Amino acid sequence: MNKNINYLLSIAIFSLLIVYLLFGVSKVNKGSKEESYLIIKDAINRSAVQCYAVEGYFPPNIEYLEKNYGLVVDYDKYIVSYNVFASNIMPDIEVFIK
């Protein structure tokens, strides 16, 4: 009987460790996605400001930044809204996670 209790206790502890491990991996994955989102949003903003500093106007669209300033956006992961009001006013840039 003591052997059965030890066996069940071992299974319970092992199961708890697996759940704890899965929870930790999930939390790290979520943090990584949030960090990637902040990095791409910042990269788009910096590229637009760099274009303004170099050329004297904000770029007309996101493709211009990709072609001329080396910006890389993973459109499988993100949706980018880039709205220009005037060439001398910072565009309204929004990034959404798919």
N, C-alpha and C positions, 0 to 999 in steps of 0.2 A: 504494500500500500504506500509506503514511504517513497518507493521508487516511482510510482505513478504521480505523486504530488511533485516530486522533483522534475519529472518529465513535463508535466503541465506548466509548472513555473518557468521552466526553460523556454517553452514555446511562447508563453505570454511575454516574457522579457524580449525574446527575439522579435516577436510581432510588434512590440512597442518601439524597438529600435528601428525597424523598417519604416514604420509610420513617421517617426521623428526624422529619419533620413529623407523620406519623400517630401515632408513638409519643408525641410531646409533647402532642398534642391528647387522646389517650387518658388520659395522666397527669393533665392539667388537669381533665378530666371526672370522673375518679375522685376527685380532691381536692375538687371542687365537691360531689359527692354526699355525701362524708363530712362536709363543712362543713354542708350542709343538714340532715343527720341530727343533728348536734350542736346545731344551732340549734333544731330542733323539740323535741328532748328537753329542752333547757334551758327553752324557752318553756312547756312543759307543767308542769315542776317549779315555775317561777316563778309561774305562774298558780295552782297549787294552794296555794303558800305565801301568795300575796297573798289568796286567798280565806280562808285560815285567819286571817290578820292582820285582815282586815276583818270577817269574820262570826263568828270564834271556833270554826270547825270546818272540816275539810277537805271539799271537795265530794264528793258521793256518786258522781258519774260524770263522764266526760270531756265529755259533752254539756252538763252544767251549766257547765263552764268555757267552752265554746264559746258558750253562750247568754248568760251573764252577765259574762264577762270578755274577750270578743273573741278568744278563742283560735281559730286557724284551722289545721286539720290536713288535709293532702292524703292522703285515704285510698286514692287510687290508687297512691301511692308508699310509704305507711307502714301498718303494723299497730300499733295502740296497745293494750297490755294495762294496764288501770287497775284494780287490786284494792284495795278498802278493807277494812281490818280493824275500825277504829273511827273515829269522827268526830274524835277528838283525836290520832290517830296518823297520821303521814305515809303516804299510800297507796303501795303498791308499783307503780311506774310503769316500764314497759318499752316501748321503741319498736324495731320491727323494720323493716328495709327489705325491701320486696317484691321 
